[in-house]
Amino acid sequence: MPCFDMVVVGSGGGPDETNLSAYLIKPFHANWGDGIVALEAGSGMGALTQILKHTPDLFTSRLQDCNSAPGYSASAIYSFIRCFLITHAHLDHVNSLIISAGSLGGSRKRIFATEQTLHDLETVFADRIWPNLASWKEDDDSFRYLYTSLLTDDQYRNVATDISVRTMPISHGHNDTSGVYDSAAFFVRHDPSTREFLFFGDVSPDTLSPKPRTVNVWRAAAAKIPLTLSTIFIECSWPSGRADDLLYGHLSPIHLADELTVLATEVAMARKFVVKDLRNESGPTRKKSKSNPLSPESLYGALDGVRVFVIHCKDGHEVTYDRSINHIIADQVRALVAAKRLGADILAADQGMRIGASMILMHSI
């Protein structure tokens, strides 16, 4: 039984400005009007308005009769938002948060992000690029947004009713002025059940990054798979064949398959140590720098029960495809993962899709 409802307002990575990273979530047994967490904010009310023209009952509560419950407007849905969770401040992840800042209805809304990401947003909300509509002060209700820092530690921070988040830093390319650019991965937990899903912001392959940190996320996830963590959202911006020096801090299918192999290795190692504990066997303390001692065969099925949603696929390539780019890329990842026999189910996240924590509940428009 899923613990969350998610609606995909946008799952693309550009350049199509109508389909940028944006996801709305709530606890599965709550109503949308009880409060929504916005996970990223690339696309917003405009994109949702178009989605609702095709699926007007998209936000009907599962506890209500679909034939009798009224459909919500996009503006009503966005008024229900209690907070935004932002992985980093690139415009394809915050565009609608900025544009809609002065027009969102409902209560004041928190922006949860790392301190660096919030400072990046301050440069936009500075009365030059955009009016200053955000503040750090709890009692300053004249500002529509309230900046709230997330620490990158091993703690979960409550962000909404029954929802807590653990934030971990990841690397997203680099630039000449500040070096490695920080993004974030979120473990989003349903507190009553302790089940969670893992959501990545933009991320570089660890094999190419001067500051590889994704492995730390995989280690944190490994012991939870698949009983308490069975759903992962991770970017794969480019299709197969793109040169490494043109990835610009993103993944391609071969690199995503390699990252999932690292996850499978961490899962297999975690299970191996659990078995040792159950047998009361002593062994050397595992070192994080230890190379992979496992054979490819030992990873077969390590990710059984895990669904990986491919997100942030970039459209507008030189090659013309007969299907949407996210499905092309998901197919390429699926073939590579199948060849490794890791066991993960690879899916494409479509704009307009309604997803549960561990299963698709409604396909895209």
KOLGU-965485 format. One record per residue (C-alpha): z, x, y. Coordinates in steps of 0.25 Angstrom, whole numbers. Each point is the difference from the previous one (the first is absolute). Example, Ala and Ser with C-alpha at 12.3 -4.5 7.8 and 13.67 -1.06 7.14 Angstrom:
2
+-------+-------+-------+
|     z |     x |     y |
+-------+-------+-------+
|    31 |    49 |   -18 |
|    -2 |     6 |    14 |
+-------+-------+-------+
//
This chain:
365
+-------+-------+-------+
|     z |     x |     y |
+-------+-------+-------+
|     0 |     0 |     0 |
|    -4 |     6 |    13 |
|    11 |     3 |    11 |
|    -9 |     0 |    12 |
|   -12 |    -7 |     6 |
|   -10 |     8 |     7 |
|   -12 |    -4 |     8 |
|   -11 |    10 |     4 |
|    -4 |    -2 |    14 |
|    -8 |    13 |    -1 |
|    -2 |    11 |   -10 |
|   -11 |     8 |     6 |
|     1 |    14 |     6 |
|   -11 |    -2 |    11 |
|    -9 |     1 |     7 |
|    -1 |   -16 |    -2 |
|    11 |    -4 |    10 |
|     1 |   -14 |    -6 |
|     6 |     6 |   -13 |
|    10 |    10 |     3 |
|    14 |     3 |    -7 |
|     9 |   -12 |     1 |
|     9 |    -7 |   -10 |
|    10 |   -11 |     1 |
|    11 |    -2 |   -10 |
|    12 |    -8 |    -3 |
|     9 |    -3 |   -12 |
|    -7 |    -8 |   -10 |
|    10 |   -11 |     0 |
|     1 |    -1 |    15 |
|    -9 |    -8 |     9 |
|    -9 |     7 |    10 |
|     7 |    -7 |    12 |
|    13 |     7 |    -5 |
|    -5 |    13 |     5 |
|   -11 |    10 |    -3 |
|    -1 |    15 |    -1 |
|   -13 |     6 |     6 |
|    -4 |    13 |    -8 |
|    -9 |     7 |     9 |
|    -7 |    -7 |    12 |
|   -15 |     4 |     1 |
|    -6 |   -14 |    -1 |
|     7 |   -12 |     5 |
|    -1 |   -14 |     5 |
|   -15 |     1 |     2 |
|    -3 |     4 |   -14 |
|    10 |   -10 |    -6 |
|    -6 |   -11 |     8 |
|   -13 |     3 |    -7 |
|     7 |     1 |   -14 |
|     7 |   -14 |     2 |
|   -14 |    -6 |     3 |
|    -3 |     3 |   -15 |
|    14 |    -2 |    -6 |
|     8 |    -9 |     9 |
|    11 |    -2 |   -10 |
|     2 |    15 |    -2 |
|    14 |     0 |     5 |
|     4 |   -13 |    -7 |
|    14 |     2 |    -6 |
|    -1 |     1 |   -15 |
|    13 |    -9 |     0 |
|    -8 |   -11 |     7 |
|   -11 |    -9 |    -5 |
|   -13 |     7 |     5 |
|    -7 |   -14 |     2 |
|    11 |    -4 |    10 |
|     5 |    12 |     7 |
|    -7 |     2 |    14 |
|    -8 |    13 |     2 |
|     6 |    10 |    10 |
|    -9 |     6 |    11 |
|    -1 |    15 |     2 |
|     9 |    -1 |    13 |
|    10 |    -7 |    -8 |
|     0 |    10 |   -11 |
|     2 |    11 |    10 |
|    11 |    -7 |     7 |
|     8 |     1 |   -13 |
|    -1 |    15 |     0 |
|    14 |     6 |     1 |
|    -4 |    15 |    -1 |
|   -12 |    10 |    -1 |
|     1 |    11 |   -10 |
|   -10 |    11 |     4 |
|    -3 |    13 |    -7 |
|    -6 |     7 |    11 |
|    -6 |    -3 |    14 |
|   -15 |     2 |    -2 |
|    -7 |   -12 |     6 |
|    -6 |    -6 |   -13 |
|    15 |    -2 |    -4 |
|     5 |    -5 |    14 |
|   -11 |    -6 |     7 |
|     4 |   -15 |    -1 |
|    15 |     4 |     3 |
|    -5 |     5 |    13 |
|   -10 |   -10 |     4 |
|     9 |   -12 |    -4 |
|    13 |     5 |     6 |
|     0 |    -9 |    12 |
|    -4 |   -12 |    -7 |
|     8 |    -1 |   -13 |
|     9 |   -12 |    -1 |
|    13 |    -1 |    -7 |
|    12 |     9 |     1 |
|     0 |    15 |     5 |
|    -6 |     9 |   -11 |
|     5 |    13 |    -5 |
|   -10 |    12 |    -2 |
|     6 |     8 |   -12 |
|    -7 |    14 |    -1 |
|     4 |    14 |     0 |
|     5 |     5 |    13 |
|   -13 |     9 |     2 |
|    -8 |   -13 |    -2 |
|     8 |    -8 |    10 |
|    -2 |    11 |    10 |
|   -15 |     0 |    -2 |
|     0 |   -15 |     2 |
|     8 |     3 |    13 |
|   -12 |     7 |     5 |
|    -8 |   -12 |    -1 |
|    10 |   -10 |     6 |
|     2 |     8 |    13 |
|    -7 |    -9 |    10 |
|   -13 |     8 |    -1 |
|    -7 |    -2 |   -12 |
|     8 |   -13 |    -2 |
|    12 |    -7 |     7 |
|    14 |     4 |    -5 |
|     4 |   -11 |    -9 |
|     9 |     8 |    -9 |
|    14 |     5 |     2 |
|    11 |     8 |    -7 |
|    11 |    -9 |     5 |
|     6 |   -11 |    -9 |
|     4 |    -9 |    12 |
|   -13 |     1 |     8 |
|    -7 |   -13 |    -4 |
|   -10 |     1 |    11 |
|    -8 |    10 |    -9 |
|    -7 |    -7 |   -12 |
|     2 |    12 |    -9 |
|    13 |     8 |    -4 |
|    -3 |    14 |    -5 |
|     9 |     3 |   -13 |
|     0 |    13 |    -6 |
|    -1 |     2 |   -15 |
|     6 |    13 |    -6 |
|    -8 |     7 |   -11 |
|    11 |     1 |   -10 |
|     4 |    -6 |   -13 |
|     7 |   -12 |     6 |
|    -6 |   -14 |     1 |
|     1 |    -7 |    13 |
|     0 |   -15 |     1 |
|   -11 |    -5 |     9 |
|     0 |   -15 |    -3 |
|     7 |   -10 |    -9 |
|     0 |     5 |   -14 |
|   -10 |    11 |     3 |
|     4 |    15 |     2 |
|    -8 |    12 |     1 |
|     1 |    15 |    -3 |
|    -9 |     9 |     8 |
|    -6 |    13 |    -5 |
|    -9 |    10 |     8 |
|   -14 |     3 |    -5 |
|   -11 |     8 |     7 |
|   -13 |    -5 |     6 |
|    -9 |    11 |     4 |
|     4 |     9 |    11 |
|    -5 |     3 |    15 |
|     0 |    12 |     8 |
|    11 |    -3 |    10 |
|    11 |    -5 |   -10 |
|    -4 |     5 |   -14 |
|     2 |    -9 |   -11 |
|     0 |   -15 |     4 |
|    11 |    -8 |    -6 |
|    -2 |   -14 |    -7 |
|     9 |    -7 |    -8 |
|     2 |    -7 |   -14 |
|     9 |   -12 |    -1 |
|     8 |    -5 |   -12 |
|     1 |   -15 |     3 |
|    12 |    -6 |    -8 |
|     3 |   -14 |    -3 |
|    15 |     1 |     1 |
|     5 |   -12 |    -9 |
|    -9 |     5 |   -12 |
|     0 |    15 |     4 |
|   -15 |     0 |    -3 |
|   -10 |     7 |    10 |
|   -14 |     4 |     3 |
|    -5 |    13 |     5 |
|    -9 |     0 |    13 |
|    -7 |    13 |     5 |
|    -5 |     2 |    14 |
|   -12 |    10 |     1 |
|     2 |    12 |    -8 |
|    -6 |    13 |    -3 |
|    -2 |     6 |   -14 |
|    12 |     9 |    -3 |
|   -10 |    10 |    -6 |
|    -6 |     1 |    14 |
|    11 |    -2 |     9 |
|     7 |    12 |     6 |
|    13 |    -8 |    -1 |
|    -1 |    -8 |   -14 |
|    11 |   -11 |     0 |
|    -6 |   -11 |    -8 |
|     6 |     6 |   -13 |
|    13 |    -3 |     6 |
|    -3 |   -15 |     1 |
|    -5 |     0 |   -15 |
|    13 |     7 |    -4 |
|     8 |   -11 |     7 |
|    -9 |   -11 |    -7 |
|    -1 |     6 |   -14 |
|    14 |    -5 |    -6 |
|    -3 |   -14 |     6 |
|   -14 |    -2 |    -7 |
|    -3 |   -11 |    -5 |
|    13 |    -8 |    -1 |
|     4 |     0 |    15 |
|   -13 |     5 |     6 |
|   -13 |    -5 |    -5 |
|    -9 |    -1 |    12 |
|    -5 |    11 |     9 |
|    -9 |    -1 |    12 |
|    -7 |    13 |     4 |
|   -12 |     4 |     8 |
|   -13 |     5 |    -5 |
|    -9 |     1 |    12 |
|   -12 |     7 |    -5 |
|    -9 |    -2 |   -12 |
|    -3 |    10 |   -10 |
|    -9 |    12 |     4 |
|     6 |     3 |    14 |
|     3 |    14 |     3 |
|    15 |     4 |     1 |
|    -2 |     6 |    14 |
|    -5 |   -14 |     4 |
|    12 |    -8 |    -5 |
|     8 |     1 |    13 |
|    13 |    -2 |    -6 |
|    -4 |   -11 |   -10 |
|    -2 |    -2 |   -15 |
|   -13 |    -1 |    -8 |
|     0 |    -5 |   -14 |
|     1 |    13 |    -7 |
|    12 |     4 |     8 |
|     7 |   -14 |    -2 |
|    -2 |     1 |   -15 |
|     6 |    14 |     1 |
|    12 |    -6 |     8 |
|     2 |   -10 |   -10 |
|     0 |    10 |   -11 |
|    11 |     7 |     8 |
|     7 |   -13 |     0 |
|    -2 |    -2 |   -15 |
|     6 |    14 |    -3 |
|    12 |    -3 |     8 |
|     2 |   -13 |    -7 |
|    -2 |     7 |   -14 |
|    10 |    11 |     5 |
|    10 |   -11 |     4 |
|    -1 |    -7 |   -13 |
|     2 |    13 |    -7 |
|    13 |     3 |     7 |
|     5 |   -14 |    -3 |
|    -2 |     2 |   -14 |
|     7 |    13 |     0 |
|    12 |    -7 |     7 |
|     0 |   -11 |   -10 |
|     1 |    10 |   -11 |
|    11 |     8 |     7 |
|    -9 |    12 |    -1 |
|     2 |    11 |    11 |
|   -12 |     7 |     6 |
|    -3 |     8 |    12 |
|     1 |    -7 |    14 |
|   -14 |    -4 |     4 |
|    -5 |     8 |    12 |
|   -10 |    -7 |    10 |
|    -9 |    12 |     0 |
|    -2 |     0 |   -15 |
|   -14 |    -1 |    -4 |
|    -5 |   -11 |    -9 |
|     4 |     3 |   -14 |
|    -6 |   -12 |    -6 |
|   -14 |    -1 |    -7 |
|   -10 |   -11 |     5 |
|     2 |    -8 |   -13 |
|    15 |    -1 |     3 |
|    -4 |    -8 |    13 |
|    -8 |   -10 |    -8 |
|     6 |   -14 |     4 |
|    10 |     6 |    10 |
|    -4 |   -10 |    11 |
|    -1 |   -12 |    -9 |
|     5 |   -13 |     7 |
|    -3 |     6 |    14 |
|   -11 |    -6 |     9 |
|    -6 |     9 |    11 |
|    -6 |    -7 |    12 |
|   -11 |     9 |     7 |
|     1 |    -2 |    15 |
|    -6 |     6 |    13 |
|   -14 |     1 |    -5 |
|    -9 |     4 |    11 |
|   -13 |    -7 |     1 |
|   -13 |     4 |     7 |
|    -4 |    12 |    -8 |
|   -14 |     6 |    -1 |
|    -2 |    -6 |   -14 |
|    -3 |   -15 |    -1 |
|     8 |    -7 |   -11 |
|    -3 |   -14 |    -6 |
|    15 |    -3 |     0 |
|    12 |     2 |    10 |
|     4 |    14 |     1 |
|    14 |    -3 |    -5 |
|    -5 |    -5 |   -13 |
|    -9 |    12 |    -1 |
|    11 |    10 |     2 |
|    10 |    -8 |    -9 |
|   -10 |     1 |   -11 |
|    -2 |    15 |     2 |
|    15 |     2 |    -1 |
|     1 |   -10 |   -12 |
|   -10 |     9 |    -8 |
|     7 |    13 |     3 |
|    14 |    -6 |    -3 |
|    -6 |    -6 |   -13 |
|    -5 |    13 |    -4 |
|    14 |     6 |     1 |
|     5 |   -12 |    -8 |
|    12 |    -1 |    10 |
|     1 |   -15 |    -2 |
|     1 |    -5 |    15 |
|    -8 |   -12 |     4 |
|    -9 |     3 |    12 |
|    -3 |   -11 |    10 |
|    -6 |    -2 |    13 |
|     8 |    -7 |    11 |
|    -9 |   -10 |     7 |
|     1 |    -6 |    14 |
|     6 |   -14 |    -2 |
|     6 |     3 |   -13 |
|    14 |    -5 |    -3 |
|     8 |     9 |   -10 |
|    13 |     0 |    -7 |
|     9 |    12 |    -2 |
|    -6 |     2 |   -14 |
|   -12 |    -9 |    -2 |
|   -12 |    -6 |     8 |
|     4 |   -14 |     4 |
|   -13 |    -4 |     8 |
|   -13 |     7 |     1 |
|    -7 |     3 |    13 |
|    -9 |    -9 |     8 |
+-------+-------+-------+
//
